[in-house]
Amino acid sequence: MLRGAGTVQSVFMKQILISVLAGLVVSAGAEETVRVLVWDEQQPEQKQAYGDRFLGETIAAHLSGLPGIRVKSVSLASPEQGLDEAALEQCDVLIWWGHVKHQAVTQAATERVVARVREGKLGLVALHSAHWARPFVRLMQERAKDDAKAAMPADRREGAQLEVVNDQVIGVGVKADAKLTPFVEKTGENVWRLSLPACVFPAWRADGMPGKMTTLLPDHPLAAGLPAKWEVRQTEMYSEPFHVPPPDAVVFEERWDKGEHFRSGCVWKVGRGRVVYFRPGHESYPVYRQAEPLKVLENAVRWLPVAGRER
C-alpha cells in the first residue's frame, strides 16, 4: 500500500512538475517576443533599391523572419499615421525612416512616442535622415533639457529657471564653424538659457561611395556578431559635427575616402528609455539589403526592450 501510494504520488508530482515547466517555457517565450513597429515615409524613390517593397517593408520582412520578433509595418498614409495609442501600446521598439515629410507627422503622434520612450515603454531606432524626424528631434531636446538641469550647481537647481531657444529652426542647415548645439549659458541670477540641438550637420554627399565602419564598442549589444571593420557598400555621406547631445555610447564610427567621418551608431538614455541613431542609408541605395546593417537593427530590436527595463 505504501509503495503503491508512493508511486502514485510520484507520478502525480512528475505531472505537476511537467505542467509547471511547460507553463514556464510558454511564459518565457511570450516574454521573449519583441513587438516591432516599422514606420516608413514610403518614398517612390525607394523602389529603385527595394523593388516591389518599400524600404520599411523590406526591414519588416527581414525582422519578421527572425525568431522571437513580431513586426508590423506602417506609413504616413496609415490610419492616424500608424502611431495611434493602441498601436504604440502593442509596440516595444519603433524603427523610423523619414526623409522629406518630417513636418507632416502630427505633434500629437510625436508626443505619444516621446512620452512612451521617456517612460521606458518604447525604444526608438532613428535611421539616416530621421535625424530630423519629429520624434527623434523632440527626444534629443528632452535629453538636452535633462543634461542642462544636471549641469546646474546642485544647490541651485531648485527654483532655477531654464529658458529654451532654437526650438523652431529644425530643418535648417548649419555651417561647419557654427557653435555646436546644444549649449547652456547663464543669463541671470539662477536663470539659464539652453540652445536646443539642431539635429543636423554641415555637409552631406549622395554619391553612393562606401562608408567604412569601425566597431568602437565590440562588447555593446548593438555590436553583437559584427566585425571590427566592415563597409556599407553604397551609401550617402554625412560629415561631423553632428548637433546632438553627447551620446552615452558611440558604438560605430564611419569614414569615407575623401576624409569625412561620422558617429554612425549612437545611443542616448532619455528618461527611462533609450534612443538609437544609426546613420547608414539612402532612399535609392539598398543599404537594408546588406547583412551588417540588418544585423545592427536586429541587435537594437533585441536589446532596447531589455534596456528599457533597467533603472
C-alpha positions as CSV (number, residue, x, y, z in Angstrom):
1,M,0.0,0.0,0.0
2,L,2.7,2.5,1.0
3,R,4.8,1.6,-2.1
4,G,1.8,1.9,-4.3
5,A,0.7,5.2,-2.8
6,G,4.3,6.5,-3.2
7,T,4.3,5.5,-6.8
8,V,1.0,7.2,-7.5
9,Q,2.2,10.3,-5.6
10,S,5.5,10.3,-7.5
11,V,3.7,10.1,-10.9
12,F,1.3,12.9,-9.8
13,M,4.2,15.1,-8.7
14,K,6.0,14.5,-12.0
15,Q,2.9,15.5,-13.9
16,I,2.7,18.7,-11.9
17,L,6.4,19.4,-12.5
18,I,6.0,18.9,-16.2
19,S,2.9,21.2,-16.3
20,V,4.8,23.9,-14.4
21,L,7.9,23.6,-16.6
22,A,5.7,23.8,-19.7
23,G,4.0,26.9,-18.4
24,L,7.4,28.5,-17.7
25,V,8.5,27.8,-21.2
26,V,5.4,29.3,-22.7
27,S,5.7,32.3,-20.4
28,A,9.4,32.7,-21.2
29,G,8.6,32.5,-24.9
30,A,5.9,35.2,-24.6
31,E,8.3,37.4,-22.7
32,E,11.0,37.0,-25.3
33,T,8.7,38.1,-28.2
34,V,9.7,41.6,-29.2
35,R,6.9,43.7,-30.8
36,V,8.3,46.0,-33.5
37,L,6.7,48.8,-35.4
38,V,8.5,49.9,-38.6
39,W,7.4,53.4,-39.6
40,D,8.3,54.5,-43.1
41,E,7.5,57.7,-45.1
42,Q,7.5,55.4,-48.2
43,Q,9.1,57.5,-50.9
44,P,8.6,56.3,-54.5
45,E,12.4,56.5,-54.9
46,Q,12.8,53.6,-52.6
47,K,11.6,51.3,-55.3
48,Q,14.9,51.9,-57.1
49,A,16.7,49.9,-54.4
50,Y,14.0,47.7,-52.9
51,G,11.9,46.6,-56.0
52,D,8.4,45.6,-55.1
53,R,8.7,46.7,-51.5
54,F,9.3,50.0,-49.8
55,L,12.4,50.3,-47.5
56,G,10.4,49.9,-44.3
57,E,8.6,46.9,-45.7
58,T,12.0,45.3,-46.6
59,I,13.2,45.8,-43.0
60,A,9.9,44.5,-41.6
61,A,10.1,41.4,-43.8
62,H,13.6,40.6,-42.7
63,L,12.9,41.0,-39.0
64,S,9.7,39.0,-39.1
65,G,11.7,36.1,-40.4
66,L,13.7,36.0,-37.2
67,P,12.7,34.1,-34.1
68,G,11.0,36.0,-31.2
69,I,10.2,39.1,-33.2
70,R,6.7,40.2,-34.3
71,V,6.6,43.1,-36.8
72,K,4.1,45.5,-38.2
73,S,4.9,47.9,-41.0
74,V,3.1,51.3,-41.1
75,S,3.5,54.5,-43.0
76,L,2.5,58.1,-43.1
77,A,-0.6,57.0,-45.0
78,S,-1.8,54.6,-42.3
79,P,-4.8,55.5,-40.2
80,E,-3.6,58.0,-37.6
81,Q,-0.2,57.8,-39.3
82,G,0.3,54.4,-37.8
83,L,1.0,56.0,-34.4
84,D,-2.3,55.8,-32.5
85,E,-2.3,54.9,-28.8
86,A,-3.4,51.3,-29.4
87,A,-0.6,50.7,-32.0
88,L,2.1,52.1,-29.6
89,E,0.8,50.1,-26.7
90,Q,1.5,47.0,-28.8
91,C,5.0,48.1,-29.6
92,D,8.3,47.6,-27.8
93,V,10.6,49.1,-30.5
94,L,9.8,51.7,-33.1
95,I,12.1,51.8,-36.2
96,W,11.7,55.1,-38.0
97,W,12.6,56.1,-41.6
98,G,11.7,59.6,-42.7
99,H,13.2,62.0,-45.2
100,V,11.3,64.8,-46.8
101,K,7.9,64.8,-45.0
102,H,9.0,65.2,-41.3
103,Q,6.6,68.1,-40.7
104,A,3.7,66.0,-41.9
105,V,3.9,64.0,-38.8
106,T,1.4,65.4,-36.3
107,Q,2.5,66.9,-33.0
108,A,0.0,64.6,-31.2
109,A,1.6,61.5,-32.7
110,T,5.1,62.8,-31.9
111,E,4.3,63.4,-28.2
112,R,2.8,60.0,-27.8
113,V,6.1,58.5,-29.0
114,V,8.1,60.8,-26.8
115,A,6.1,60.0,-23.7
116,R,6.4,56.3,-24.1
117,V,10.2,56.4,-24.6
118,R,10.6,58.6,-21.5
119,E,8.5,56.1,-19.5
120,G,10.7,53.2,-20.7
121,K,7.9,51.6,-22.5
122,L,9.3,52.1,-26.0
123,G,12.7,52.1,-27.7
124,L,13.3,54.3,-30.8
125,V,15.7,53.5,-33.6
126,A,16.1,56.5,-35.9
127,L,17.6,55.7,-39.3
128,H,19.7,58.0,-41.5
129,S,17.6,61.1,-42.4
130,A,15.4,60.5,-39.4
131,H,17.9,62.9,-37.6
132,W,15.2,65.4,-38.5
133,A,12.2,63.1,-37.7
134,R,9.9,64.9,-35.2
135,P,10.1,62.1,-32.5
136,F,13.9,62.0,-32.7
137,V,14.3,65.8,-32.5
138,R,11.9,66.0,-29.6
139,L,13.7,63.3,-27.7
140,M,17.1,65.0,-28.3
141,Q,15.5,68.2,-27.0
142,E,14.3,66.4,-23.9
143,R,17.7,64.9,-23.3
144,A,19.3,68.3,-23.7
145,K,17.0,69.7,-21.1
146,D,17.9,66.8,-18.7
147,D,21.6,67.4,-19.3
148,A,21.2,71.2,-18.7
149,K,19.5,70.6,-15.4
150,A,22.0,68.0,-14.3
151,A,24.8,70.5,-15.1
152,M,23.4,73.2,-12.8
153,P,25.0,73.5,-9.4
154,A,23.2,71.1,-7.1
155,D,22.3,73.8,-4.6
156,R,20.8,76.0,-7.3
157,R,18.6,73.5,-9.2
158,E,15.5,74.0,-7.0
159,G,13.9,77.2,-8.3
160,A,16.3,77.5,-11.3
161,Q,14.7,78.9,-14.4
162,L,15.6,77.2,-17.7
163,E,14.8,79.2,-20.9
164,V,15.0,77.3,-24.2
165,V,15.7,78.7,-27.7
166,N,16.3,77.2,-31.1
167,D,13.2,75.0,-31.0
168,Q,11.8,76.4,-34.3
169,V,14.9,76.0,-36.5
170,I,14.7,72.3,-37.1
171,G,15.1,71.7,-40.9
172,V,17.7,74.5,-41.2
173,G,21.3,73.7,-42.1
174,V,24.4,74.7,-40.1
175,K,27.8,75.9,-41.2
176,A,30.9,73.9,-40.3
177,D,32.1,76.6,-37.9
178,A,28.7,77.1,-36.2
179,K,28.7,76.8,-32.4
180,L,27.8,73.2,-31.6
181,T,24.3,72.8,-30.1
182,P,23.0,72.1,-27.6
183,F,24.8,74.5,-25.2
184,V,23.8,76.3,-22.0
185,E,24.5,79.9,-20.9
186,K,23.9,81.6,-17.5
187,T,21.9,84.8,-18.3
188,G,20.9,85.9,-14.8
189,E,20.6,85.0,-11.1
190,N,19.7,81.4,-11.3
191,V,18.5,81.8,-14.9
192,W,19.9,79.6,-17.7
193,R,19.4,79.7,-21.4
194,L,19.5,76.4,-23.3
195,S,20.1,76.4,-27.1
196,L,18.5,73.2,-28.2
197,P,20.2,70.7,-30.6
198,A,19.8,71.5,-34.3
199,C,20.0,67.7,-35.0
200,V,21.9,68.3,-38.2
201,F,25.5,68.5,-39.6
202,P,27.2,70.8,-42.1
203,A,27.8,68.6,-45.1
204,W,26.4,65.5,-46.9
205,R,27.1,63.9,-50.3
206,A,24.8,61.4,-52.0
207,D,27.4,59.9,-54.4
208,G,27.0,56.3,-53.3
209,M,30.6,55.9,-52.1
210,P,31.1,53.2,-49.4
211,G,31.1,54.1,-45.8
212,K,33.9,52.3,-43.9
213,M,32.7,51.3,-40.4
214,T,34.7,50.7,-37.3
215,T,33.0,49.0,-34.4
216,L,34.3,51.1,-31.5
217,L,32.5,49.2,-28.7
218,P,32.6,45.5,-29.6
219,D,31.0,44.4,-26.3
220,H,28.0,46.7,-26.7
221,P,24.7,44.8,-27.5
222,L,24.4,46.7,-30.8
223,A,27.6,45.3,-32.0
224,A,26.9,41.6,-31.4
225,G,28.0,39.5,-34.3
226,L,29.6,42.3,-36.2
227,P,33.3,42.5,-37.2
228,A,35.8,45.2,-36.0
229,K,35.8,46.7,-39.6
230,W,33.1,46.5,-42.2
231,E,31.7,48.5,-45.1
232,V,28.4,49.9,-46.1
233,R,28.9,49.3,-49.7
234,Q,26.8,52.1,-51.1
235,T,25.5,55.0,-49.0
236,E,25.2,58.7,-48.6
237,M,27.9,60.6,-46.7
238,Y,27.2,62.7,-43.6
239,S,30.0,64.8,-42.1
240,E,30.6,65.8,-38.5
241,P,30.0,67.8,-36.3
242,F,26.5,66.3,-35.6
243,H,24.5,68.7,-33.5
244,V,23.1,66.4,-30.8
245,P,23.6,65.9,-27.1
246,P,26.7,63.9,-26.2
247,P,25.7,60.2,-26.6
248,D,26.0,57.8,-23.8
249,A,27.7,55.4,-26.2
250,V,29.2,55.7,-29.7
251,V,29.2,52.1,-31.0
252,F,30.2,52.7,-34.6
253,E,32.2,55.3,-36.5
254,E,32.0,55.7,-40.2
255,R,34.7,57.2,-42.5
256,W,34.9,58.0,-46.2
257,D,37.9,58.1,-48.6
258,K,37.6,61.9,-49.0
259,G,38.3,62.3,-45.3
260,E,34.9,62.8,-43.7
261,H,33.8,60.9,-40.6
262,F,30.6,60.5,-38.6
263,R,29.4,58.9,-35.3
264,S,27.2,56.4,-37.1
265,G,25.8,54.4,-34.2
266,C,24.8,56.4,-31.1
267,V,22.8,55.6,-28.0
268,W,21.1,58.0,-25.5
269,K,19.1,57.4,-22.4
270,V,16.1,59.7,-22.4
271,G,14.1,59.4,-19.2
272,R,13.8,55.7,-18.6
273,G,14.0,54.8,-22.3
274,R,16.7,54.5,-25.0
275,V,17.1,56.1,-28.4
276,V,19.4,54.7,-31.1
277,Y,20.6,56.6,-34.1
278,F,22.0,54.5,-36.9
279,R,23.3,56.7,-39.8
280,P,23.8,54.5,-42.9
281,G,21.1,54.8,-45.6
282,H,19.7,56.5,-48.6
283,E,16.3,56.1,-50.3
284,S,17.8,54.8,-53.5
285,Y,20.7,52.7,-52.3
286,P,20.0,49.1,-51.0
287,V,21.6,49.6,-47.6
288,Y,19.0,47.5,-45.8
289,R,19.5,44.5,-48.1
290,Q,23.1,44.2,-46.7
291,A,23.7,41.8,-43.9
292,E,25.6,44.1,-41.5
293,P,23.1,47.0,-41.3
294,L,20.3,44.4,-40.9
295,K,22.2,42.8,-38.0
296,V,22.5,46.2,-36.3
297,L,18.7,46.5,-36.5
298,E,18.2,43.0,-35.1
299,N,20.6,43.8,-32.2
300,A,18.8,47.0,-31.5
301,V,15.4,45.3,-31.5
302,R,16.5,42.6,-29.1
303,W,18.4,45.0,-26.7
304,L,16.1,48.0,-26.4
305,P,13.3,46.3,-24.5
306,V,15.8,45.0,-22.0
307,A,17.5,48.4,-21.7
308,G,14.1,50.0,-21.1
309,R,13.5,47.8,-18.0
310,E,16.8,49.0,-16.5
311,R,16.5,51.7,-13.9
